[in-house]
């Protein structure tokens, strides 16, 4: 599907969400591993001194306890094992917790928080040995093997560039003072780790760009698929036109039948028109018809034909159009304004 020449359109958000549900997401394990290793480098640089100090205090404390009579008796050897386990936990738990937060943050930044529990369901096709064998001997697997071999050679070359010139010095550490030997080994390990991490980061970024290209190519869509998706999301244009036609016909029928029963039509004067009915059967003025532009024109024409008084009041017409629903009483905050209009209408009728 990725090589289909007809798939020329970029994936839409809906297509991406569908791909995510189908477990088609951009995953670059080398980038994740590199981020974790870089994070651990800074973590060890910042917290290694405190960890060593804590470890030294704990070991000294339990060494003093071993001098106590009966602590290392035959029946109490489990105490030593448990105490050593507690020491390791106290040193490792901060690092393990920091690694968990680092991995979680990396996941949130790359993929966001969208848990999908469908992955926990058992799918029989995943247990099919034939499909598993096909994945093993697929071209993608062959490319992955070549990439792994290339990465191994690059990392080996970087390591040799650091250690090659330092091997004679490292061999002399057996004859150097202990403090000087430790500094030499420490500086060598730091440079080795740093250079290898830089090489891994460069390879991970290159792999990320390549994997993103393949991923985007794999979820491309055809022009027809984009059109079909737009129809599904926005509705079929023919159906929408039919719905608008039916709505217009219904509005015209209401204008013809209900406007003659209205007590007054309040207009903008051209853009809005609202027809209100108020009589002994209603406790408040009722909206029997309303419209904007073309429908407002039809309401005014029907009101003139039926002898319904038209009152121009732009602010009130706009407020009524936006707040009152058909066959519903007007809102309380408009009672006074509408009452003044009706009083004016009744005075006109009385004079007539």
C-alpha positions as CSV (number, residue, x, y, z in Angstrom):
1,X,0.0,0.0,0.0
2,X,2.9,2.3,0.7
3,X,4.1,2.0,-2.9
4,X,0.7,2.6,-4.4
5,X,1.3,5.6,-6.8
6,X,-2.3,6.7,-6.4
7,X,-1.7,7.5,-2.7
8,X,-0.5,11.1,-3.1
9,X,-2.4,12.9,-0.4
10,X,-1.1,13.5,3.1
11,X,-3.0,11.6,5.9
12,X,-5.8,13.5,7.6
13,X,-6.2,13.6,11.4
14,X,-9.0,11.0,11.1
15,X,-6.7,8.7,9.1
16,X,-3.9,9.1,11.6
17,X,-6.3,8.2,14.5
18,X,-7.4,5.1,12.6
19,X,-3.8,4.2,12.0
20,X,-3.1,4.6,15.7
21,X,-6.0,2.2,16.6
22,X,-4.5,-0.3,14.1
23,X,-1.2,0.0,16.0
24,X,0.4,1.9,13.1
25,X,2.5,4.5,15.0
26,X,5.9,5.9,14.5
27,X,8.3,4.0,16.8
28,X,12.0,4.5,16.8
29,X,13.5,2.2,19.5
30,X,17.0,3.6,19.0
31,X,15.8,7.1,19.7
32,X,14.1,6.0,22.9
33,X,17.2,4.1,24.0
34,X,19.4,7.1,23.2
35,X,17.2,9.5,25.2
36,X,17.2,7.1,28.1
37,X,21.0,6.8,28.0
38,X,21.6,10.5,27.8
39,X,19.2,11.1,30.6
40,X,21.0,8.5,32.8
41,X,24.3,10.2,31.9
42,X,23.1,13.5,33.4
43,X,21.4,11.7,36.2
44,X,24.6,9.9,37.3
45,X,26.7,13.1,36.9
46,X,24.3,14.9,39.2
47,X,23.4,12.2,41.7
48,X,26.3,9.8,41.7
49,X,28.2,11.6,44.5
50,X,25.2,11.6,46.7
51,X,24.5,7.9,45.9
52,X,28.1,6.9,46.8
53,X,27.9,8.9,50.0
54,X,24.6,7.1,51.0
55,X,26.1,3.8,50.0
56,X,29.2,4.4,52.1
57,X,27.1,5.4,55.2
58,X,24.9,2.4,54.8
59,X,27.7,-0.1,54.4
60,X,29.6,1.4,57.4
61,X,26.4,1.1,59.5
62,X,25.9,-2.5,58.6
63,X,29.5,-3.3,59.1
64,X,29.3,-2.0,62.6
65,X,26.2,-4.2,63.1
66,X,28.1,-7.3,61.9
67,X,30.4,-6.8,64.8
68,X,27.6,-7.3,67.2
69,X,27.5,-10.6,69.0
70,X,25.1,-13.1,67.4
71,X,24.4,-11.0,64.3
72,X,26.1,-13.5,62.0
73,X,25.1,-16.6,63.8
74,X,24.0,-19.6,61.8
75,X,20.4,-18.8,62.3
76,X,20.6,-15.1,61.5
77,X,22.5,-15.1,58.1
78,X,19.2,-14.1,56.5
79,X,19.5,-10.8,58.4
80,X,22.7,-9.9,56.5
81,X,21.1,-10.8,53.1
82,X,18.0,-8.7,54.0
83,X,20.1,-5.7,55.1
84,X,22.2,-5.8,51.9
85,X,19.0,-5.9,49.9
86,X,17.7,-2.8,51.8
87,X,21.0,-1.0,51.0
88,X,20.6,-1.7,47.3
89,X,17.0,-0.6,47.3
90,X,17.9,2.7,49.0
91,X,20.6,3.4,46.4
92,X,18.7,2.1,43.3
93,X,15.1,3.3,44.0
94,X,15.9,7.0,43.2
95,X,17.5,6.0,39.9
96,X,14.7,3.6,39.0
97,X,12.1,6.2,39.8
98,X,13.9,8.8,37.7
99,X,14.2,6.4,34.8
100,X,10.5,5.6,35.0
101,X,9.6,9.4,34.9
102,X,12.1,9.9,32.0
103,X,10.5,7.0,30.0
104,X,7.0,8.3,30.7
105,X,7.9,11.9,29.7
106,X,9.5,10.6,26.5
107,X,6.4,8.6,25.6
108,X,4.1,11.6,26.3
109,X,6.2,14.0,24.2
110,X,6.4,11.6,21.2
111,X,3.0,10.0,21.2
112,X,0.8,11.8,23.8
113,X,-1.4,10.2,26.4
114,X,-3.8,8.0,24.6
115,X,-4.1,4.7,26.4
116,X,-5.5,1.9,24.2
117,X,-6.5,-1.2,26.1
118,X,-7.4,-3.1,22.9
119,X,-3.8,-4.2,22.8
120,X,-4.5,-6.4,25.8
121,X,-7.0,-8.5,24.0
122,X,-5.9,-11.8,22.6
123,X,-5.7,-12.0,18.8
124,X,-5.4,-15.5,17.4
125,X,-3.6,-14.2,14.2
126,X,-0.7,-13.2,16.3
127,X,-0.1,-16.8,17.4
128,X,0.0,-18.0,13.8
129,X,3.6,-19.4,13.2
130,X,3.3,-18.7,9.4
131,X,2.7,-15.0,9.8
132,X,5.5,-14.8,12.4
133,X,7.9,-16.6,10.0
134,X,6.9,-14.1,7.2
135,X,7.8,-11.2,9.5
136,X,11.2,-12.8,10.3
137,X,12.2,-13.2,6.6
138,X,10.6,-10.0,5.3
139,X,12.6,-7.3,3.5
140,X,12.1,-5.1,6.6
141,X,13.8,-7.6,8.8
142,X,16.7,-7.8,6.4
143,X,17.0,-4.0,6.4
144,X,16.9,-4.0,10.2
145,X,19.8,-6.5,10.3
146,X,21.9,-4.4,8.0
147,X,21.1,-1.3,10.1
148,X,22.1,-3.1,13.3
149,X,25.4,-4.3,11.7
150,X,26.1,-0.7,10.5
151,X,25.4,0.7,13.9
152,X,27.7,-1.9,15.6
153,X,30.5,-1.0,13.2
154,X,30.1,2.8,13.8
155,X,30.0,2.4,17.6
156,X,33.0,0.0,17.4
157,X,34.9,2.6,15.3
158,X,34.1,5.4,17.8
159,X,35.2,3.2,20.8
160,X,38.4,2.3,19.0
161,X,39.1,6.0,18.3
162,X,38.9,6.7,22.1
163,X,40.6,3.5,23.4
164,X,43.2,3.0,20.7
165,X,45.5,5.7,21.8
166,X,44.8,5.2,25.5
167,X,45.5,1.5,25.8
168,X,49.2,1.9,26.5
169,X,48.3,4.4,29.3
170,X,45.7,2.1,30.7
171,X,48.2,-0.7,30.8
172,X,50.4,1.5,33.0
173,X,47.7,2.0,35.6
174,X,49.0,-1.1,37.3
175,X,52.3,0.7,38.0
176,X,50.8,4.2,38.8
177,X,49.5,5.4,42.2
178,X,45.9,4.3,43.0
179,X,44.5,7.9,42.9
180,X,46.2,8.7,39.5
181,X,45.0,5.3,38.0
182,X,41.4,6.0,39.1
183,X,41.4,9.5,37.5
184,X,42.8,8.1,34.3
185,X,40.3,5.3,34.1
186,X,37.5,7.7,35.0
187,X,38.4,10.2,32.4
188,X,38.7,7.5,29.7
189,X,35.3,6.0,30.6
190,X,33.7,9.4,30.5
191,X,35.1,10.3,27.1
192,X,34.2,6.8,25.8
193,X,30.6,7.1,27.0
194,X,30.2,10.7,25.7
195,X,31.5,9.9,22.2
196,X,29.4,6.7,21.9
197,X,26.3,8.6,23.1
198,X,27.0,11.4,20.5
199,X,27.3,8.7,17.8
200,X,24.1,7.0,18.9
201,X,22.2,10.2,19.0
202,X,23.3,11.1,15.4
203,X,22.2,7.6,14.2
204,X,19.0,7.7,16.2
205,X,18.0,11.1,14.6
206,X,18.9,9.8,11.1
207,X,16.8,6.6,11.8
208,X,13.9,8.8,13.1
209,X,13.9,10.9,9.9
210,X,13.9,7.7,7.8
211,X,11.2,6.0,9.8
212,X,9.0,9.1,9.7
213,X,9.4,9.2,6.0
214,X,8.3,5.5,5.7
215,X,5.4,6.1,8.2
216,X,4.1,9.1,6.4
217,X,4.4,7.2,3.1
218,X,2.5,4.3,4.5
219,X,-0.5,6.2,5.7
220,X,-0.9,8.4,2.6
221,X,-4.4,8.5,1.1
222,X,-5.9,8.7,-2.4
223,X,-7.8,11.7,-3.6
224,X,-11.0,9.6,-3.5
225,X,-10.4,8.6,0.1
226,X,-10.0,12.2,1.1
227,X,-13.2,13.1,-0.7
228,X,-15.1,10.2,0.9
229,X,-13.8,11.2,4.4
230,X,-15.0,14.8,3.8
231,X,-18.4,13.5,2.9
232,X,-18.6,11.4,6.0
233,X,-17.5,14.2,8.3
234,X,-19.4,17.1,6.7
235,X,-22.3,15.2,5.2
236,X,-23.3,14.5,1.6
237,X,-23.7,17.8,-0.2
238,X,-26.8,16.5,-2.0
239,X,-28.4,15.5,1.3
240,X,-27.5,18.9,2.8
241,X,-29.1,20.7,-0.1
242,X,-32.2,18.6,0.2
243,X,-32.3,19.4,3.9
244,X,-32.0,23.1,3.3
245,X,-34.7,22.9,0.7
246,X,-37.1,21.1,3.1
247,X,-36.3,23.7,5.9
248,X,-37.0,26.5,3.5
249,X,-40.3,25.0,2.4
250,X,-41.3,24.5,6.1
251,X,-40.4,28.1,6.9
252,X,-42.5,29.3,3.9
253,X,-45.5,27.3,5.0
254,X,-45.2,28.7,8.5
255,X,-45.0,32.3,7.1
256,X,-48.1,31.8,5.0
257,X,-50.2,30.2,7.8
258,X,-48.9,31.9,11.0
259,X,-48.0,35.5,10.0
260,X,-51.7,36.5,9.4
261,X,-52.4,35.5,13.0
262,X,-49.7,37.7,14.4
263,X,-50.3,40.8,16.4
264,X,-47.2,42.6,15.1
265,X,-44.1,42.1,13.0
266,X,-41.0,43.7,14.4
267,X,-38.3,44.4,11.8
268,X,-34.7,45.5,11.4
269,X,-36.0,46.9,8.9
270,X,-34.5,44.7,6.1
271,X,-32.3,42.0,7.6
272,X,-34.5,40.6,10.5
273,X,-38.2,40.1,11.0
274,X,-40.0,38.5,14.0
275,X,-43.8,38.0,14.1
276,X,-45.4,37.9,17.5
277,X,-48.9,36.9,18.5
278,X,-50.5,38.1,21.8
279,X,-54.2,37.5,22.6
280,X,-56.4,36.4,25.4
281,X,-55.2,32.8,25.0
282,X,-51.6,33.6,25.6
283,X,-49.9,34.7,28.9
284,X,-47.0,36.3,27.0
285,X,-46.3,37.2,23.4
286,X,-45.5,34.1,21.3
287,X,-43.1,34.0,18.4
288,X,-45.0,32.6,15.4
289,X,-42.4,33.2,12.7
290,X,-38.9,34.7,12.3
291,X,-36.4,35.0,9.5
292,X,-33.4,36.8,8.2
293,X,-32.8,38.4,4.8
294,X,-34.9,36.4,2.3
295,X,-37.3,35.0,4.9
296,X,-37.5,38.4,6.6
297,X,-38.7,39.8,3.2
298,X,-41.3,37.1,2.9
299,X,-42.6,37.8,6.4
300,X,-43.0,41.5,5.7
301,X,-44.7,40.8,2.4
302,X,-47.1,38.4,4.0
303,X,-47.8,40.8,6.9
304,X,-48.7,43.6,4.4
305,X,-51.0,41.2,2.6
306,X,-52.7,40.3,5.8
307,X,-52.9,43.7,7.3
308,X,-50.6,43.0,10.2
309,X,-48.9,46.1,11.5
310,X,-45.1,46.2,10.9
311,X,-42.9,48.1,13.5
312,X,-39.3,49.0,12.8
313,X,-37.2,48.5,15.9
314,X,-33.7,47.2,14.9
315,X,-32.3,46.5,18.4
316,X,-35.5,44.7,19.5
317,X,-35.7,42.8,16.2
318,X,-32.2,41.5,16.5
319,X,-32.6,40.6,20.2
320,X,-35.8,38.7,19.5
321,X,-34.4,36.8,16.6
322,X,-31.4,35.7,18.6
323,X,-33.2,34.8,21.9
324,X,-36.7,33.6,21.2
325,X,-37.6,30.2,19.7
326,X,-40.6,29.4,17.4
327,X,-43.9,28.8,19.3
328,X,-42.2,29.9,22.6
329,X,-42.9,33.0,24.7
330,X,-40.4,35.9,24.6
331,X,-37.8,36.0,27.4
332,X,-38.7,38.0,30.4
333,X,-36.0,40.7,29.9
334,X,-37.8,41.7,26.6
335,X,-41.3,42.0,28.1
336,X,-41.1,45.8,28.7
337,X,-39.8,46.6,25.2
338,X,-42.4,44.3,23.5
339,X,-45.2,45.7,25.7
340,X,-44.4,49.2,24.5
341,X,-44.6,48.0,20.9
342,X,-47.9,46.3,21.5
343,X,-49.3,49.3,23.2
344,X,-48.3,51.4,20.1
345,X,-50.0,48.8,17.9
346,X,-53.2,48.8,20.0
347,X,-53.3,52.6,19.8
348,X,-53.0,52.5,16.0
349,X,-55.8,49.9,15.8
350,X,-58.0,52.0,18.2
351,X,-57.5,55.1,16.1
352,X,-58.4,53.2,13.0
